[in-house]
Amino acid sequence: MNFEEEINNIKARNKRVELDKKWETSLTRKICIAILTYIVVVIYSFIITKYSNIWLSSLVPVIGFTLSTLSLGIIRKVWEKKQ
């Protein structure tokens, strides 16, 4: 591999790293996580209203966070197109 290719590869990697960092600190990401977690908590609360079990209640943040991070891939693609 010659130096020019290596420099171009480093520049491309740096762009990806900068975009990743920008996404991780973006307001869009924070708002989406909050909204999606809230929606999951509301739905989950309706489902378990008949039960008062600490183990079931403790699943709320885990499920909310997991679902919100899984769905953020789609939102990130839209966000990246606008950057």
C-alpha positions as CSV (number, residue, x, y, z in Angstrom):
1,M,0.0,0.0,0.0
2,N,1.5,3.4,-0.9
3,F,1.5,6.4,1.2
4,E,-1.3,8.2,-0.7
5,E,-3.7,5.3,-0.2
6,E,-2.8,5.1,3.4
7,I,-3.4,8.8,4.0
8,N,-6.7,8.6,2.2
9,N,-7.7,5.6,4.4
10,I,-6.8,7.6,7.5
11,K,-8.8,10.6,6.4
12,A,-11.8,8.4,5.7
13,R,-11.5,6.8,9.1
14,N,-11.2,10.2,10.8
15,K,-14.4,11.3,9.0
16,R,-16.3,8.3,10.3
17,V,-14.9,8.8,13.8
18,E,-15.9,12.5,13.8
19,L,-19.4,11.6,12.6
20,D,-19.7,8.9,15.3
21,K,-18.7,11.4,17.9
22,K,-21.1,14.1,16.6
23,W,-23.9,11.5,16.7
24,E,-23.2,10.4,20.2
25,T,-23.4,14.0,21.5
26,S,-26.2,15.1,19.3
27,L,-29.5,16.5,20.7
28,T,-31.4,14.4,18.2
29,R,-30.1,11.2,19.7
30,K,-30.8,12.3,23.3
31,I,-34.3,13.4,22.5
32,C,-35.0,10.1,20.6
33,I,-33.8,8.0,23.5
34,A,-35.9,10.0,25.9
35,I,-39.1,9.8,23.8
36,L,-38.7,6.1,22.9
37,T,-37.9,5.2,26.5
38,Y,-41.0,7.1,27.7
39,I,-43.2,5.3,25.1
40,V,-42.0,1.9,26.3
41,V,-42.5,2.9,29.9
42,V,-46.1,3.9,29.3
43,I,-46.9,0.8,27.3
44,Y,-45.2,-1.4,29.8
45,S,-47.0,0.3,32.7
46,F,-50.4,-0.4,31.1
47,I,-49.4,-4.1,30.7
48,I,-48.3,-4.7,34.3
49,T,-50.9,-2.6,36.1
50,K,-52.4,-5.7,37.6
51,Y,-49.0,-6.8,39.1
52,S,-46.9,-5.3,41.8
53,N,-43.7,-7.2,41.3
54,I,-40.4,-5.4,41.7
55,W,-38.8,-7.8,39.2
56,L,-41.2,-6.8,36.5
57,S,-41.0,-3.1,37.3
58,S,-37.2,-3.3,37.2
59,L,-37.4,-4.4,33.6
60,V,-38.8,-1.0,32.4
61,P,-35.5,0.9,32.1
62,V,-33.7,-2.1,30.5
63,I,-36.4,-2.7,27.9
64,G,-36.8,1.0,27.2
65,F,-33.1,1.6,26.7
66,T,-32.6,-1.5,24.6
67,L,-35.5,-0.8,22.3
68,S,-34.5,2.8,21.9
69,T,-30.9,2.0,21.0
70,L,-32.0,-0.7,18.5
71,S,-34.3,1.8,16.7
72,L,-31.7,4.6,16.7
73,G,-30.0,3.1,13.6
74,I,-32.8,4.2,11.4
75,I,-32.9,7.6,12.9
76,R,-29.2,7.9,12.6
77,K,-29.2,7.2,8.9
78,V,-31.7,10.0,8.4
79,W,-29.7,12.3,10.6
80,E,-26.5,11.6,8.7
81,K,-28.1,12.5,5.4
82,K,-28.9,15.9,6.8
83,Q,-25.3,16.5,8.1
